[in-house]
Amino acid sequence: MNITTEQMRFWSPEVRELEPYTPGEQPKIQNILKLNTNENPYPPSPKVVEAVQKVLANSADVLRLYPDPDASELKQAIAKQQNVPVDTVFVGNGSDEVLAHIFKAFFVQKQPLLYPDITYSFYPVYSQFFGVKTKILPLNDDFEIVVDDYKQANGGIIITNPNAPTSIALGLSAIEEILQVNPNSVVVIDEAYVDFGAESAVKLVDKYENLVICQTTSKSRSLAGLRVGFAIAQPHLIAALEAVKNSFNSYPMDRFAIAAAVASFEDQAYFEAQNQKVIASREKLVSQLNELDFKVLPSSANFIFASLPSKDAGELASELRERGIIVRYFNKPRINQFLRITIGTDEQNQRLVDTLKNEILV
Ligand SMILES: Cc1ncc(COP(=O)(O)O)c(C=O)c1O
């Protein structure tokens, strides 16, 4: 919809200037192979489905009542699974909401927030939304974080690990180095994809009073449709997040989301088995794409970042789309010759490889 300047006079001045995030496409068409938003190709644990059904099993009357504003049962399930005290857990409506609260709670400072030039594209959006000053630090030519760049005055640091969309993981020793040289700044590690092969920094939380970990159930727990994210940090940081949350929406987690996520955290065996399947499929897909001359960055995520030197990535994305396969293409400096491809099931990945081999690269 085109809004005229005259109609915009009703908008708050700062909203007129916003540049909102553009989510990956969620097509309504059937039979499309959707490899564009890093969803899990497998359904959640059957115990999750049972738990959701149980919410209404006795009486729909529960929907008349507000849910637990603290989602304590969910915090306990996360604390148990992550092996941390419950007062170090914060939950929110998707990790995007948790990240929003993080930006408001910690990063509105005199000094700039530091993050890499290539990273989750919501960070610049939240920075603008909350009036956070930023300093963008380029990844090196191999798309890796340059740890020494994070040794300068700042009002906070946020790093995605493994990074998105590059899929490359950063080791815990590099994270510790960044934490140690920045004792007066909050360092946030966004671990949306950590369960697919990187090492989590949750184990560092009791050692560093300035560390916040953010995770989601959307990828490794197949719950993108329910919107459950969480943070782990020492209680003095959790208190700031609770203060922001209770100044914005005190009931962000509905009864279905709480019940489903609790069941998911309790079914560790299912979670581990599904993640192993995704990792195995990723390795197979990478070798098939290498055979087709793709260059694929080393991935610790449920997606890969790949380029084909002989073909323009934007054209490749369009040609795949014409054949019913959607991947993510970012028309941005440095990465406009790459495609971000979500790992599907082996069958789905084979459809991608066959389409490339037999229809596009012939
Ligand atoms: C790096 C990163 N962080 C956070 C999110 C948000 O995840 P959600 O809001 O589904 O928990 C995403 C989603 O794609 C992501 O890529």
The ligand as a Gaussian input file, in Angstrom:
#p B3LYP/6-31G(d) Opt

LIG

0 1
 C       20.476000     -14.993000      14.020000
 C       19.019000     -15.041000      14.322000
 N       18.597000     -14.625000      15.521000
 C       17.297000     -14.628000      15.851000
 C       16.347000     -15.075000      14.957000
 C       14.903000     -14.997000      15.356000
 O       14.342000     -16.220000      15.608000
 P       12.917000     -16.351000      16.306000
 O       12.331000     -14.987000      16.452000
 O       12.131000     -17.222000      15.392000
 O       13.175000     -16.991000      17.629000
 C       16.726000     -15.533000      13.690000
 C       15.708000     -15.987000      12.727000
 O       15.918000     -16.253000      11.605000
 C       18.101000     -15.503000      13.368000
 O       18.524000     -15.886000      12.157000

